[in-house]
Amino acid sequence: MKLTLIRSTLCVTVLAVAASGCADMNATQRGTATGAGVGAGLGALIGATTSGGGGGRTARGAVLGAAAGAVVGNIWSNRMEKQRQQMEQATRGTGVQVSQTADNRLKLEIPSDISFDTNRSDIKPNFRPILDRFAGTLQDNPATYVTIIGHTDSTGGDAINQPLSLDRAAHARDYLASRGVAPNRITVEGRAAREPIASNDDPAGRARNRRVEIYVSEPAPQG
């Protein structure tokens, strides 16, 4: 019985992986389908080979494995990798940190000496070329969504820092919109001083905490 289940599961896995190569799927959808298929196969195999598993456990394993596989195979598509490389090249030597997060988002961390002056939300001139290049990569990858988060240091209190951090994010959004990025693709947040990445006890640490973080995600297709 277990051998039959394993053979069936492997067939489902192969079919799912083969389906992920369909011509009308984008890279994200192919990654999701592949991940889901492999996840389902592994989950069902575990369920089938676990002592006392039975068909019910196999089915549960397949469902859980598919869900996990869809997440794992989900979103770091070729387009996202290309966008990361483009932004790394565009920001090299500027102090902007470009990375891939654990949940498969592209992250740009822009320090205060590039983005905004102290207690100001106006975009500095040397921030504009970075946003120009970023806007171009967003237009090349229209399936993505953007979250811009503003941060401050701890001086001034939350009554000042919260609207300031939100204004910084909003100004970055408005600049991207002026470069052709649809505003409904962009979410803005202000975190004030609640998420420091350095100590606020010295000027260097406070400068690091005054920053803007931009996240780009390519969501899983809903079906």
C-alpha positions in Angstrom: 0.0 0.0 0.0 2.8 2.4 1.0 4.7 1.6 -2.2 1.6 2.4 -4.3 1.1 5.7 -2.5 4.7 6.6 -3.0 4.5 5.9 -6.7 1.3 7.9 -7.0 2.9 10.8 -5.1 6.0 10.8 -7.3 3.8 10.9 -10.4 1.9 13.9 -9.0 5.2 15.6 -8.3 6.5 15.0 -11.8 3.3 16.4 -13.3 3.4 19.5 -11.1 7.0 20.2 -12.0 6.2 19.6 -15.7 3.2 21.9 -15.5 5.5 24.6 -14.1 7.1 24.8 -17.5 4.0 25.9 -19.3 4.6 28.7 -21.7 1.9 31.1 -20.3 3.4 31.1 -16.8 5.7 33.8 -15.6 8.8 33.0 -13.6 7.0 33.5 -10.3 4.2 31.2 -11.3 6.6 28.5 -12.5 8.5 28.8 -9.2 5.4 28.5 -7.2 4.1 25.5 -9.1 7.4 23.7 -8.9 7.7 24.4 -5.2 4.2 23.3 -4.6 4.6 20.1 -6.5 7.9 19.2 -4.9 6.5 20.1 -1.5 3.4 18.0 -2.0 5.5 15.1 -3.1 7.8 15.3 -0.1 5.0 15.9 2.3 3.1 12.9 1.0 6.2 10.7 1.1 6.8 11.6 4.7 3.2 10.9 5.5 3.2 7.6 3.7 6.4 6.3 5.2 5.7 7.4 8.8 4.6 4.4 10.8 0.9 4.3 11.1 0.5 7.1 8.6 -2.2 5.8 6.4 -4.0 7.7 3.6 -5.1 10.4 5.9 -1.7 11.3 7.0 -0.4 11.1 3.5 -3.1 13.6 2.3 -2.3 15.9 5.2 1.4 15.7 4.4 0.8 16.5 0.8 -1.4 19.6 1.7 1.1 20.9 4.2 4.0 20.1 1.9 2.4 21.9 -1.0 1.8 25.0 1.1 5.4 25.1 2.3 6.7 24.4 -1.2 4.7 27.2 -2.6 6.3 29.6 -0.2 9.8 28.2 -0.8 9.3 28.3 -4.6 7.4 31.4 -4.6 9.0 34.7 -5.3 12.6 35.2 -6.1 12.0 35.1 -9.8 14.6 35.9 -12.5 13.1 39.4 -12.8 13.6 40.0 -9.0 17.2 38.8 -9.3 17.8 41.1 -12.3 16.3 44.0 -10.4 18.6 43.3 -7.4 21.6 43.2 -9.6 20.6 46.4 -11.4 20.1 48.2 -8.1 23.4 46.9 -6.7 25.2 48.3 -9.7 23.3 51.6 -9.6 24.1 52.2 -5.9 27.6 50.9 -5.7 29.7 53.2 -3.7 26.8 55.3 -2.4 26.3 53.5 1.0 22.9 52.1 0.0 22.6 48.5 1.1 20.8 46.2 -1.4 19.8 42.7 -0.2 17.4 39.8 -0.5 15.3 39.2 2.7 14.4 35.9 4.2 10.9 36.2 2.8 12.1 36.9 -0.7 11.8 40.6 -0.9 14.3 43.0 -2.4 15.4 45.5 0.3 17.1 48.8 -0.2 18.3 50.5 2.9 19.1 54.2 2.3 21.1 56.0 5.0 20.3 59.6 6.1 23.4 61.1 4.5 21.9 60.2 1.1 18.2 60.4 1.6 17.2 63.3 4.0 18.7 66.0 6.0 18.1 66.1 9.8 14.5 66.9 10.7 13.6 67.3 7.0 11.6 65.2 4.6 12.7 66.8 1.4 14.6 64.4 -0.9 18.2 65.3 -1.2 19.7 65.8 -4.7 22.0 62.7 -4.4 19.0 60.5 -3.6 17.2 61.4 -6.8 19.4 59.4 -9.2 19.0 56.3 -7.1 15.2 56.7 -7.1 15.3 57.4 -10.9 17.1 54.1 -11.5 14.8 52.3 -9.0 11.7 53.6 -10.9 13.1 52.2 -14.1 13.5 48.7 -12.6 10.0 48.9 -11.2 8.6 49.7 -14.7 10.5 46.7 -16.0 8.9 44.5 -13.4 5.3 45.6 -13.2 4.1 42.7 -11.1 5.9 44.0 -8.1 4.7 46.0 -5.1 6.7 48.4 -3.0 6.7 49.2 0.7 8.6 52.3 1.8 9.3 52.7 5.5 10.7 55.8 7.1 12.7 55.7 10.4 14.1 58.4 12.7 16.5 58.5 15.6 15.1 58.9 19.2 15.6 62.7 19.5 12.5 64.9 19.4 9.9 62.4 20.7 7.3 60.4 18.9 5.0 63.3 18.4 7.6 64.8 16.0 9.2 61.6 14.8 6.1 59.7 13.7 4.9 62.2 11.2 8.5 62.9 10.1 9.1 59.3 9.3 5.9 59.0 7.4 6.5 62.2 5.5 9.9 60.8 4.4 8.3 57.6 3.1 5.6 59.6 1.4 8.0 61.9 -0.4 9.9 58.9 -1.7 6.6 57.5 -3.0 5.6 60.8 -4.6 9.0 61.0 -6.3 8.6 57.5 -7.8 5.1 58.3 -8.9 6.5 61.4 -10.7 8.8 59.0 -12.6 5.9 56.9 -13.8 5.4 54.3 -11.1 1.7 53.8 -10.3 1.0 55.1 -6.7 -1.3 52.2 -6.0 1.7 49.9 -6.2 3.3 51.7 -3.2 2.5 51.5 0.5 4.2 53.9 2.9 4.8 53.5 6.6 6.4 55.6 9.4 8.1 53.8 12.2 9.6 56.8 14.0 12.3 55.6 16.4 10.7 52.2 17.2 13.1 50.1 15.2 16.7 51.3 15.7 19.5 49.4 14.0 22.2 51.2 16.2 22.5 52.9 19.5 20.9 56.3 19.9 23.5 57.3 22.5 26.0 58.8 20.0 25.8 60.8 16.7 27.0 57.9 14.5 24.3 55.6 15.8 21.6 58.2 15.5 22.7 58.8 11.9 22.3 55.1 11.1 18.8 55.1 12.6 17.7 58.0 10.4 17.0 56.0 7.3 14.5 54.9 4.7 13.9 51.2 3.9 12.3 50.2 0.6 11.0 46.7 0.1 10.0 45.2 -3.3 7.9 42.0 -3.4 6.4 39.9 -6.2 3.4 38.2 -4.6 2.4 34.7 -5.2 -0.3 34.3 -7.9 -3.7 33.6 -6.3 -5.6 30.7 -7.7 
